[in-house]
Amino acid sequence: MPQTVLLAEDDRAIRHALERALTLEGYQVTAVADGVEALAQAHRTPPDVLLLDVMMPGIDGLQVCRVLRAEGDRTPILMLTALVETADRIAGLDAGADDYVVKPFDVEEVFARLRALLRRTSPVPANGVPGTAGIPGSSGAAADVLRDGPQPYSSSAFVPSDKQIAAAGLRMDLQARRVWRDERELELTRTEFELLELLVRNAGIVLDHSTIYDRIWGYDFGPGSKNLAVYVGYLRRKLDEPGAPQLIHTVRGVGYVLRED
């Protein structure tokens, strides 16, 4: 079955162009013009992924995102925005969005980010390779990259091999998607959980920015991106305790490492 996309964009030209491009790429697309229609359609026929414009009349993309997340809907959300300030992007992530694309954008970037979001929510089959069946554009070289992964890190670094992992005083139940620091349970978003899982599985190893972007978002945002720093900041605020060692350390010019001082 083709993957389904709910597209909400008030600009008619952009909406029609994206709808056509996504359809040609192999997605089944439902396109609406505002946030009210987007919410109604999401409730009526939940899609595999949402593509939301931030600036829409009435209910905007951020409000749509907040409503769905408040209802417990964890469908991946990719935001389209003409707002380029860091504070604007942080507002989208805080609203519950998983990723964003800044206008004007290259449609291939949209495709890449959608594939990354869909890979993260695809079931893991018995062979331990994250599922790509039905994800447009995920065959061939892209599937090879997903299977083999960048070296020197193991391709299994993001695939649960058992129900629980632990490091540096953290314990993660991968099946239930729960995490504790000592006896305190932490409330994490999906992206925060996946980022922490990657760090725990590689405890003591410095992971560079590009590797983390590839494993978590499936796409390297480039040297100017603040996405990773934003999420590391979220995790630190939830992990750190007064008088306790900091767990996530910055290695300047390289990346991040999880360890207890």
VOPAGU-2260 file (C-alpha; in pm, 1 decimal, decimal comma):
REM VOPAGU-2260
SITE   aa  ch    i         X         Y         Z
SITE  MET   A    0       0,0       0,0       0,0
SITE  PRO   A    1     131,6     350,5     -78,4
SITE  GLN   A    2     220,5     576,9     212,1
SITE  THR   A    3     -44,0     842,7     279,5
SITE  VAL   A    4      36,8    1212,4     318,9
SITE  LEU   A    5    -195,0    1482,1     451,4
SITE  LEU   A    6     -75,6    1812,5     303,4
SITE  ALA   A    7    -203,8    2142,9     446,1
SITE  GLU   A    8     -88,2    2452,4     255,7
SITE  ASP   A    9    -291,4    2770,1     197,9
SITE  ASP   A   10     -87,1    2886,1    -103,0
SITE  ARG   A   11    -272,3    2728,4    -394,6
SITE  ALA   A   12      26,3    2715,8    -630,1
SITE  ILE   A   13     253,8    2552,5    -372,5
SITE  ARG   A   14     -20,8    2313,2    -264,2
SITE  HIS   A   15     -90,7    2193,4    -618,1
SITE  ALA   A   16     278,8    2165,5    -705,0
SITE  LEU   A   17     356,2    1963,2    -392,0
SITE  GLU   A   18      49,5    1743,6    -437,2
SITE  ARG   A   19     154,9    1659,9    -791,7
SITE  ALA   A   20     520,5    1600,2    -697,9
SITE  LEU   A   21     430,1    1375,9    -405,1
SITE  THR   A   22     184,0    1179,4    -615,8
SITE  LEU   A   23     444,3    1125,0    -887,0
SITE  GLU   A   24     687,0    1010,1    -614,1
SITE  GLY   A   25     438,9     737,6    -517,6
SITE  TYR   A   26     255,6     884,0    -219,3
SITE  GLN   A   27    -121,7     889,6    -178,4
SITE  VAL   A   28    -190,8    1257,5    -108,2
SITE  THR   A   29    -481,9    1441,5      47,6
SITE  ALA   A   30    -434,8    1818,2       7,5
SITE  VAL   A   31    -627,3    2079,2     209,9
SITE  ALA   A   32    -606,1    2456,5     228,3
SITE  ASP   A   33    -616,3    2533,8     601,4
SITE  GLY   A   34    -575,6    2402,0     953,6
SITE  VAL   A   35    -945,8    2339,3    1014,1
SITE  GLU   A   36    -963,0    2107,2     713,4
SITE  ALA   A   37    -634,2    1943,6     817,7
SITE  LEU   A   38    -767,3    1854,3    1163,5
SITE  ALA   A   39   -1095,6    1726,7    1023,6
SITE  GLN   A   40    -917,3    1509,4     767,5
SITE  ALA   A   41    -663,6    1381,3    1022,4
SITE  HIS   A   42    -949,0    1274,2    1249,2
SITE  ARG   A   43   -1146,7    1121,3     963,5
SITE  THR   A   44    -864,4     930,6     792,4
SITE  PRO   A   45    -535,5     934,6     987,2
SITE  PRO   A   46    -240,9     960,7     742,9
SITE  ASP   A   47     104,8     806,0     768,3
SITE  VAL   A   48     265,5    1151,7     778,1
SITE  LEU   A   49     151,5    1515,3     786,6
SITE  LEU   A   50     305,0    1799,4     587,4
SITE  LEU   A   51     188,2    2127,5     743,3
SITE  ASP   A   52     247,6    2487,9     646,2
SITE  VAL   A   53     314,7    2699,5     954,6
SITE  MET   A   54     145,2    3019,8     834,1
SITE  MET   A   55    -219,4    2948,4     750,4
SITE  PRO   A   56    -533,1    3156,6     814,5
SITE  GLY   A   57    -747,7    3063,6    1113,0
SITE  ILE   A   58    -584,6    2759,0    1268,0
SITE  ASP   A   59    -219,1    2756,2    1165,1
SITE  GLY   A   60      17,7    2461,9    1137,8
SITE  LEU   A   61     152,2    2502,0    1492,0
SITE  GLN   A   62    -199,5    2488,0    1636,5
SITE  VAL   A   63    -280,6    2179,3    1430,7
SITE  CYS   A   64      34,1    2018,2    1564,9
SITE  ARG   A   65     -47,5    2106,9    1926,7
SITE  VAL   A   66    -402,8    1974,5    1900,6
SITE  LEU   A   67    -293,9    1641,0    1754,2
SITE  ARG   A   68     -18,0    1594,4    2011,1
SITE  ALA   A   69    -256,3    1684,2    2296,0
SITE  GLU   A   70    -487,7    1410,9    2166,5
SITE  GLY   A   71    -202,6    1160,5    2181,3
SITE  ASP   A   72    -160,9    1143,3    1803,2
SITE  ARG   A   73     204,9    1056,9    1731,4
SITE  THR   A   74     183,8    1071,3    1351,0
SITE  PRO   A   75     509,1    1219,9    1212,3
SITE  ILE   A   76     476,6    1589,1    1124,5
SITE  LEU   A   77     696,3    1779,9     881,1
SITE  MET   A   78     649,0    2157,3     893,3
SITE  LEU   A   79     685,0    2395,3     598,4
SITE  THR   A   80     792,2    2741,8     708,3
SITE  ALA   A   81     912,6    3070,1     565,9
SITE  LEU   A   82    1030,1    3168,7     915,8
SITE  VAL   A   83    1405,7    3124,8     941,6
SITE  GLU   A   84    1481,5    3250,7    1292,4
SITE  THR   A   85    1596,8    2988,7    1541,8
SITE  ALA   A   86    1318,8    3087,6    1783,7
SITE  ASP   A   87    1057,3    3015,6    1515,8
SITE  ARG   A   88    1201,0    2671,0    1446,7
SITE  ILE   A   89    1218,0    2595,3    1819,6
SITE  ALA   A   90     850,3    2695,5    1850,2
SITE  GLY   A   91     762,7    2436,3    1586,6
SITE  LEU   A   92     962,7    2163,4    1758,8
SITE  ASP   A   93     810,4    2254,3    2096,0
SITE  ALA   A   94     463,9    2228,0    1940,8
SITE  GLY   A   95     539,4    1865,2    1861,9
SITE  ALA   A   96     671,3    1878,4    1505,6
SITE  ASP   A   97     932,9    1619,8    1413,3
SITE  ASP   A   98    1113,6    1814,8    1142,2
SITE  TYR   A   99    1086,4    2124,3     923,4
SITE  VAL   A  100    1172,0    2252,1     576,8
SITE  VAL   A  101    1238,8    2621,0     516,4
SITE  LYS   A  102    1079,3    2793,0     215,4
SITE  PRO   A  103    1184,6    2821,7     -61,4
SITE  PHE   A  104    1272,8    2453,0     -61,6
SITE  ASP   A  105    1394,0    2190,0    -303,7
SITE  VAL   A  106    1128,0    1919,8    -345,0
SITE  GLU   A  107    1400,4    1654,1    -318,3
SITE  GLU   A  108    1471,1    1778,4      33,6
SITE  VAL   A  109    1103,8    1735,6     119,3
SITE  PHE   A  110    1116,4    1379,1     -16,3
SITE  ALA   A  111    1430,9    1301,7     186,2
SITE  ARG   A  112    1284,3    1431,1     510,9
SITE  LEU   A  113     956,7    1244,6     456,2
SITE  ARG   A  114    1147,3     921,9     393,6
SITE  ALA   A  115    1344,6     975,7     713,9
SITE  LEU   A  116    1028,2    1029,4     921,0
SITE  LEU   A  117     856,8     726,2     771,0
SITE  ARG   A  118    1161,2     505,0     828,6
SITE  ARG   A  119    1155,4     596,6    1196,7
SITE  THR   A  120     794,5     482,1    1233,0
SITE  SER   A  121     820,5     169,9    1014,4
SITE  PRO   A  122     812,8    -162,8    1200,5
SITE  VAL   A  123    1139,4    -351,2    1248,0
SITE  PRO   A  124    1112,9    -694,1    1078,3
SITE  ALA   A  125    1266,5   -1018,0    1199,8
SITE  ASN   A  126    1590,5    -960,5    1006,9
SITE  GLY   A  127    1663,6    -651,9    1219,6
SITE  VAL   A  128    1665,5    -409,5     923,5
SITE  PRO   A  129    1423,8    -116,5     965,1
SITE  GLY   A  130    1134,2    -149,4     723,8
SITE  THR   A  131    1128,0      46,4     399,6
SITE  ALA   A  132     849,6    -136,9     219,0
SITE  GLY   A  133     598,8     107,9      79,2
SITE  ILE   A  134     815,1     415,3     140,7
SITE  PRO   A  135     852,5     594,0    -194,6
SITE  GLY   A  136    1211,2     643,5    -302,0
SITE  SER   A  137    1348,2     401,4     -40,0
SITE  SER   A  138    1464,5     127,8    -276,0
SITE  GLY   A  139    1806,1      85,3    -437,6
SITE  ALA   A  140    2093,0     295,7    -304,9
SITE  ALA   A  141    1882,6     452,8     -28,3
SITE  ALA   A  142    1789,1     109,3     105,5
SITE  ASP   A  143    2156,7       5,5      90,7
SITE  VAL   A  144    2257,9     306,0     300,7
SITE  LEU   A  145    1982,8     230,2     550,9
SITE  ARG   A  146    2091,6    -133,0     576,6
SITE  ASP   A  147    2467,4     -84,0     588,0
SITE  GLY   A  148    2485,2     247,7     772,6
SITE  PRO   A  149    2788,1     478,7     793,0
SITE  GLN   A  150    3106,1     332,5     934,3
SITE  PRO   A  151    3261,1     285,3    1184,0
SITE  TYR   A  152    2938,8     269,9    1385,1
SITE  SER   A  153    2744,2     -55,4    1381,2
SITE  SER   A  154    2430,2     -64,7    1167,9
SITE  SER   A  155    2253,7    -218,8    1466,7
SITE  ALA   A  156    2316,9      89,1    1682,6
SITE  PHE   A  157    1959,3     203,4    1640,8
SITE  VAL   A  158    1786,7    -136,7    1622,0
SITE  PRO   A  159    1680,9    -283,5    1958,9
SITE  SER   A  160    1843,8    -622,8    2015,5
SITE  ASP   A  161    1671,1    -675,4    2351,1
SITE  LYS   A  162    1406,0    -513,2    2563,2
SITE  GLN   A  163    1627,9    -296,9    2781,5
SITE  ILE   A  164    1959,1    -113,5    2759,9
SITE  ALA   A  165    2145,3      75,5    3031,8
SITE  ALA   A  166    2445,9     305,7    3073,2
SITE  ALA   A  167    2562,7     588,3    3300,2
SITE  GLY   A  168    2277,9     538,7    3546,8
SITE  LEU   A  169    2014,9     540,5    3269,9
SITE  ARG   A  170    1783,7     249,2    3191,3
SITE  MET   A  171    1569,1     234,8    2878,5
SITE  ASP   A  172    1280,7      -1,3    2810,1
SITE  LEU   A  173    1281,8      -3,1    2431,8
SITE  GLN   A  174     958,2    -192,8    2389,5
SITE  ALA   A  175     756,3      28,3    2623,8
SITE  ARG   A  176     958,6     337,4    2521,2
SITE  ARG   A  177    1023,5     435,6    2884,6
SITE  VAL   A  178    1342,0     568,0    3041,2
SITE  TRP   A  179    1466,3     621,1    3395,2
SITE  ARG   A  180    1761,0     797,6    3555,0
SITE  ASP   A  181    1815,2     590,2    3866,8
SITE  GLU   A  182    1458,6     565,7    4003,0
SITE  ARG   A  183    1319,2     877,3    3833,0
SITE  GLU   A  184    1121,1     818,4    3516,2
SITE  LEU   A  185    1165,8    1076,7    3240,7
SITE  GLU   A  186     899,2    1195,6    2998,0
SITE  LEU   A  187    1058,9    1217,2    2651,8
SITE  THR   A  188     927,5    1295,4    2307,4
SITE  ARG   A  189     989,3    1044,0    2029,2
SITE  THR   A  190    1290,8    1233,1    1893,4
SITE  GLU   A  191    1436,9    1281,3    2242,0
SITE  PHE   A  192    1394,9     909,2    2314,9
SITE  GLU   A  193    1563,8     805,2    1990,0
SITE  LEU   A  194    1850,9    1049,0    2041,5
SITE  LEU   A  195    1905,7     924,3    2397,0
SITE  GLU   A  196    1889,4     562,1    2278,4
SITE  LEU   A  197    2163,1     630,6    2025,5
SITE  LEU   A  198    2381,8     790,9    2292,8
SITE  VAL   A  199    2320,0     510,9    2544,6
SITE  ARG   A  200    2401,0     240,0    2290,8
SITE  ASN   A  201    2727,8     421,5    2217,2
SITE  ALA   A  202    2808,8     529,3    2575,5
SITE  GLY   A  203    3166,8     650,9    2603,5
SITE  ILE   A  204    3198,8     697,1    2226,7
SITE  VAL   A  205    3203,6    1047,2    2078,1
SITE  LEU   A  206    2939,5    1061,6    1803,1
SITE  ASP   A  207    2996,0    1332,1    1543,1
SITE  HIS   A  208    2718,2    1565,0    1430,6
SITE  SER   A  209    2673,2    1410,9    1085,6
SITE  THR   A  210    2639,6    1058,4    1226,0
SITE  ILE   A  211    2374,9    1168,1    1476,2
SITE  TYR   A  212    2181,1    1360,3    1210,4
SITE  ASP   A  213    2192,6    1059,6     978,7
SITE  ARG   A  214    2074,1     815,0    1246,1
SITE  ILE   A  215    1801,4    1030,7    1400,2
SITE  TRP   A  216    1675,2    1244,9    1114,2
SITE  GLY   A  217    1808,6    1044,7     818,0
SITE  TYR   A  218    1945,9    1367,7     674,1
SITE  ASP   A  219    2241,3    1596,1     753,2
SITE  PHE   A  220    2106,1    1948,2     802,7
SITE  GLY   A  221    2448,9    2103,1     742,0
SITE  PRO   A  222    2694,7    2291,3     964,0
SITE  GLY   A  223    2460,6    2584,3    1027,4
SITE  SER   A  224    2176,6    2377,2    1173,3
SITE  LYS   A  225    2080,0    2416,6    1538,4
SITE  ASN   A  226    1838,6    2119,2    1546,3
SITE  LEU   A  227    2076,7    1884,0    1724,4
SITE  ALA   A  228    2186,5    2142,7    1981,2
SITE  VAL   A  229    1821,0    2219,3    2054,1
SITE  TYR   A  230    1737,9    1854,8    2123,0
SITE  VAL   A  231    2052,0    1798,8    2329,4
SITE  GLY   A  232    1943,7    2098,5    2536,8
SITE  TYR   A  233    1598,0    1944,0    2584,6
SITE  LEU   A  234    1753,6    1615,7    2698,2
SITE  ARG   A  235    1994,9    1783,2    2938,9
SITE  ARG   A  236    1712,9    1973,2    3108,1
SITE  LYS   A  237    1525,0    1647,2    3161,1
SITE  LEU   A  238    1824,8    1432,8    3255,1
SITE  ASP   A  239    2027,4    1662,0    3478,6
SITE  GLU   A  240    1971,4    1668,4    3854,8
SITE  PRO   A  241    2112,9    1904,4    4119,4
SITE  GLY   A  242    2438,2    1762,5    4255,0
SITE  ALA   A  243    2442,2    1474,7    4007,0
SITE  PRO   A  244    2697,7    1435,9    3725,0
SITE  GLN   A  245    2609,7    1572,5    3383,7
SITE  LEU   A  246    2559,4    1284,4    3141,0
SITE  ILE   A  247    2569,1    1436,1    2790,8
SITE  HIS   A  248    2897,7    1610,4    2714,1
SITE  THR   A  249    2984,4    1836,2    2422,8
SITE  VAL   A  250    3308,6    1765,7    2238,8
SITE  ARG   A  251    3364,5    2096,9    2064,2
SITE  GLY   A  252    3398,5    2076,4    1690,4
SITE  VAL   A  253    3307,2    1705,6    1690,7
SITE  GLY   A  254    2981,3    1608,4    1855,9
SITE  TYR   A  255    2844,5    1456,4    2176,8
SITE  VAL   A  256    2917,3    1169,1    2413,2
SITE  LEU   A  257    2722,3    1008,4    2696,8
SITE  ARG   A  258    2928,4     934,5    3009,0
SITE  GLU   A  259    2934,3     998,6    3382,3
SITE  ASP   A  260    3213,0    1228,6    3505,0
